[in-house]
């Protein structure tokens, strides 16, 4: 039997509201923003939270001088359509693209995330 359920990911960033807005639009999840915390939540209870960090330094991927420590992979039906949509939301396509079934982007705070096809 599980000890706990519904784990949340908490992501450090300079502006929790901006990053929650970005990922809320990406995943079509409900966004809740307060002065020092923001979160997005799916109808099934899954949640990603965002907390402010003073003097935030974004990860430098693929190098490890400032490691990413974690990243999100999200599934899309079409990489080209997904790419166009996340770029419009404010993502940046990373210059290093090591695969053909996924694409690497940086969110507005500089965290790497991948659009993947099954």
Backbone bond lengths (Angstrom), bond angles and torsions (degrees), N, CA, C in turn:
res aa  C-N    CA-C-N  psi(-1)  N-CA   C-N-CA  omega(-1)  CA-C   N-CA-C  phi
1 X - - - 1.445 - - 1.524 108.78 -
2 X 1.316 116.10 138.68 1.456 121.54 -179.74 1.521 110.83 -68.40
3 X 1.297 115.89 143.11 1.458 121.24 175.24 1.526 110.13 -78.29
4 X 1.331 116.48 -34.52 1.466 121.37 -178.29 1.515 109.22 -141.18
5 X 1.304 116.42 173.86 1.462 120.86 178.19 1.517 109.86 -148.54
6 X 1.323 116.06 169.62 1.460 123.80 -179.43 1.525 112.68 50.54
7 X 1.317 118.13 64.08 1.463 118.10 176.66 1.526 110.42 -65.58
8 X 1.315 115.65 143.72 1.462 122.05 175.32 1.514 108.62 -108.01
9 X 1.291 116.54 143.39 1.452 121.90 169.70 1.518 106.58 -95.55
10 X 1.324 116.61 134.31 1.455 121.46 176.83 1.521 106.97 -116.05
11 X 1.313 116.32 122.56 1.454 122.22 -174.38 1.529 109.22 -111.16
12 X 1.328 116.16 127.02 1.457 121.88 174.99 1.530 109.64 -72.99
13 X 1.327 116.50 143.78 1.460 120.33 -179.82 1.524 109.99 -166.78
14 X 1.324 117.27 167.35 1.458 119.41 178.48 1.533 113.28 -80.14
15 X 1.336 118.16 -27.33 1.466 122.30 -175.56 1.536 109.22 -140.47
16 X 1.355 117.14 92.58 1.465 120.20 -177.17 1.521 114.13 -56.52
17 X 1.319 117.97 -39.76 1.459 120.25 -178.89 1.514 112.89 -64.04
18 X 1.323 115.98 -42.17 1.461 119.85 179.99 1.523 111.12 -65.50
19 X 1.328 116.79 -42.32 1.460 119.22 -178.01 1.528 111.25 -72.01
20 X 1.329 117.61 -36.88 1.465 120.60 175.68 1.525 110.37 -63.64
21 X 1.310 116.93 -40.10 1.465 120.82 178.00 1.526 110.52 -61.98
22 X 1.335 117.02 -43.22 1.465 121.92 178.68 1.532 110.73 -60.37
23 X 1.349 117.39 -55.14 1.463 120.19 -176.82 1.532 112.19 -71.57
24 X 1.327 117.66 -30.98 1.464 119.74 175.37 1.517 111.15 -61.79
25 X 1.338 116.57 -42.01 1.467 120.47 177.33 1.524 110.98 -69.39
26 X 1.320 117.37 -39.71 1.464 121.54 -180.00 1.526 111.23 -59.98
27 X 1.333 116.55 -44.10 1.469 121.14 -174.37 1.525 113.54 -100.35
28 X 1.328 117.69 -5.99 1.458 122.87 -175.59 1.527 110.94 58.52
29 X 1.337 114.90 48.16 1.462 122.31 177.57 1.523 108.71 -108.89
30 X 1.322 115.82 155.56 1.459 122.46 178.13 1.532 109.43 -66.37
31 X 1.314 116.63 134.34 1.465 122.69 -178.14 1.520 109.91 -109.47
32 X 1.343 115.82 131.63 1.466 121.60 174.51 1.522 107.53 -127.19
33 X 1.339 115.47 126.40 1.461 121.14 -175.50 1.524 109.53 -126.51
34 X 1.339 115.86 131.80 1.459 120.97 171.78 1.531 107.81 -124.15
35 X 1.306 116.40 -174.37 1.467 120.37 -174.30 1.529 113.18 -61.41
36 X 1.328 118.04 -37.52 1.470 119.79 -174.60 1.527 113.15 -131.11
37 X 1.318 117.15 23.83 1.460 121.35 -177.74 1.517 108.26 -163.98
38 X 1.298 116.99 148.02 1.466 120.63 173.26 1.516 107.88 -147.26
39 X 1.313 115.81 154.71 1.461 119.44 177.42 1.514 110.13 -151.02
40 X 1.311 113.51 156.93 1.461 120.95 172.07 1.516 106.79 -123.16
41 X 1.324 115.96 143.80 1.462 119.72 -174.98 1.519 110.55 -138.75
42 X 1.335 114.75 132.89 1.457 121.43 175.35 1.526 109.76 -82.14
43 X 1.310 116.50 162.91 1.463 120.58 178.45 1.522 112.33 -60.73
44 X 1.347 117.77 -27.52 1.463 120.50 -178.85 1.528 112.92 -85.18
45 X 1.337 117.49 2.26 1.457 120.76 177.29 1.511 115.45 101.71
46 X 1.336 118.16 -14.70 1.463 119.17 177.42 1.524 109.26 -59.08
47 X 1.341 115.58 144.08 1.457 119.68 -173.72 1.526 110.48 -144.48
48 X 1.328 115.82 141.53 1.459 122.95 170.57 1.526 106.03 -124.41
49 X 1.339 115.60 130.52 1.460 121.37 -177.27 1.522 109.97 -114.20
50 X 1.323 115.05 158.05 1.459 121.65 -177.28 1.524 108.12 -134.37
51 X 1.335 115.62 130.15 1.462 119.96 -179.70 1.522 110.42 -125.65
52 X 1.343 116.08 145.18 1.461 118.94 -179.04 1.522 111.87 -75.78
53 X 1.320 115.40 144.75 1.455 122.42 175.76 1.526 107.22 -131.42
54 X 1.323 115.57 123.28 1.463 119.78 177.28 1.524 109.03 -66.20
55 X 1.303 117.00 142.82 1.470 122.22 179.10 1.523 112.12 55.95
56 X 1.322 116.28 38.95 1.474 122.29 179.77 1.526 111.13 -56.15
57 X 1.318 116.25 135.66 1.458 123.06 174.49 1.520 108.05 -119.53
58 X 1.327 118.74 117.89 1.463 119.65 -178.92 1.524 111.63 -68.97
59 X 1.335 117.31 153.20 1.456 120.70 176.13 1.521 110.95 -62.21
60 X 1.315 115.76 156.09 1.463 121.30 177.04 1.520 107.94 -117.41
61 X 1.319 115.87 95.58 1.457 121.30 -177.25 1.515 108.41 -102.52
62 X 1.321 120.96 140.57 1.456 127.59 8.53 1.525 114.64 -88.43
63 X 1.320 118.78 -1.30 1.457 120.41 177.73 1.515 111.88 -65.75
64 X 1.309 116.58 167.75 1.460 120.34 -177.72 1.529 113.00 -119.71
65 X 1.352 117.15 15.50 1.467 119.40 176.16 1.525 109.76 -60.47
66 X 1.331 116.20 -43.01 1.463 123.01 172.54 1.530 104.75 -125.14
67 X 1.341 118.17 92.77 1.473 120.60 -171.51 1.522 113.11 -67.89
68 X 1.336 114.45 153.03 1.457 120.03 179.79 1.523 112.03 -73.79
69 X 1.297 119.94 -27.81 1.457 126.84 179.50 1.521 113.81 63.63
70 X 1.296 119.64 -32.11 1.466 123.37 175.03 1.518 107.74 -163.99
71 X 1.321 115.73 159.61 1.455 119.46 171.38 1.520 108.29 -154.81
72 X 1.307 116.91 161.81 1.457 122.32 179.15 1.518 109.80 -101.08
73 X 1.310 115.71 137.91 1.457 123.04 168.79 1.517 106.68 -110.63
74 X 1.306 117.41 127.75 1.460 121.23 176.99 1.522 108.90 -123.45
75 X 1.316 115.52 144.45 1.464 122.40 -175.71 1.526 109.53 -91.22
76 X 1.325 115.65 134.48 1.464 122.09 174.78 1.531 108.10 -127.89
77 X 1.326 115.69 156.98 1.464 120.08 177.55 1.524 111.51 -79.08
78 X 1.334 116.16 -31.65 1.456 121.05 -175.08 1.527 108.50 -140.00
79 X 1.323 117.31 119.89 1.463 120.86 -177.29 1.529 112.59 -63.58
80 X 1.324 117.61 -40.72 1.463 119.64 -178.84 1.525 111.51 -65.36
81 X 1.325 116.84 -45.24 1.464 120.36 179.05 1.530 110.44 -65.95
82 X 1.333 116.83 -41.38 1.456 120.64 177.49 1.518 111.86 -62.26
83 X 1.327 116.28 -42.26 1.459 120.75 178.43 1.526 111.18 -59.76
84 X 1.312 116.60 -48.34 1.462 120.17 -179.64 1.533 110.54 -58.95
85 X 1.317 116.68 -40.88 1.464 120.85 -178.01 1.527 112.09 -67.57
86 X 1.345 118.12 -44.83 1.470 118.76 -178.11 1.525 111.57 -71.73
87 X 1.328 117.67 -31.65 1.464 119.59 175.57 1.527 110.31 -64.70
88 X 1.318 116.85 -39.18 1.459 120.91 177.43 1.527 111.66 -65.03
89 X 1.338 117.23 -31.35 1.468 121.28 178.01 1.530 112.61 -75.01
90 X 1.331 116.88 -16.67 1.459 119.45 179.41 1.512 115.28 120.22
91 X 1.323 117.74 5.20 1.468 120.67 176.39 1.528 109.79 -74.64
92 X 1.318 115.11 164.06 1.459 122.80 175.56 1.520 107.79 -123.56
93 X 1.312 117.52 133.12 1.459 120.63 176.19 1.523 108.40 -76.43
94 X 1.322 116.62 128.67 1.457 120.69 -179.78 1.522 109.38 -74.80
95 X 1.322 116.35 145.27 1.476 120.08 -179.41 1.521 112.04 -68.27
96 X 1.342 118.23 -27.41 1.467 121.83 -179.38 1.529 108.93 -90.73
97 X 1.311 116.88 114.28 1.466 123.38 -179.51 1.522 108.67 -123.51
98 X 1.343 117.86 92.23 1.458 120.67 -171.68 1.531 116.35 -82.73
99 X 1.318 118.93 -2.85 1.463 119.08 -177.02 1.512 112.08 -136.17
100 X 1.331 116.28 178.47 1.457 121.62 178.82 1.529 112.46 -115.35
101 X 1.329 118.15 -14.98 1.462 121.33 -179.91 1.525 111.91 -103.19
102 X 1.328 116.65 8.22 1.461 121.84 177.27 1.523 108.83 -153.92
103 X 1.322 114.53 159.95 1.468 120.79 176.39 1.523 108.61 -131.82
104 X 1.313 115.73 141.58 1.456 122.16 -176.63 1.527 109.56 -100.46
105 X 1.328 115.06 132.41 1.457 122.79 178.50 1.519 108.86 -130.77
106 X 1.314 115.89 165.93 1.450 122.22 172.02 1.519 107.76 -115.08
107 X 1.335 116.69 132.14 1.458 119.56 176.79 1.533 108.96 -73.28
108 X 1.321 119.08 176.35 1.461 119.89 -176.91 1.532 115.01 -60.29
109 X 1.340 118.43 -19.28 1.464 121.37 177.12 1.527 112.14 -96.23
110 X 1.343 117.31 -0.37 1.461 121.30 177.38 1.510 115.88 95.57
111 X 1.346 118.79 3.48 1.460 121.07 177.17 1.530 109.71 -74.39
112 X 1.327 118.28 133.16 1.465 119.33 173.52 1.532 110.89 -68.63
113 X 1.311 116.50 143.98 1.451 122.90 168.27 1.510 107.32 -147.96
114 X 1.327 116.07 156.99 1.469 120.82 -175.96 1.509 111.01 -120.59
115 X 1.317 115.11 138.97 1.455 121.81 164.75 1.509 105.87 -94.01
116 X 1.335 116.77 127.80 1.461 121.59 -174.48 1.521 110.26 -127.13
117 X 1.314 115.58 146.94 1.461 120.14 169.01 1.519 106.56 -105.13
118 X 1.309 116.44 151.64 1.452 121.93 -174.65 1.498 113.08 -59.84
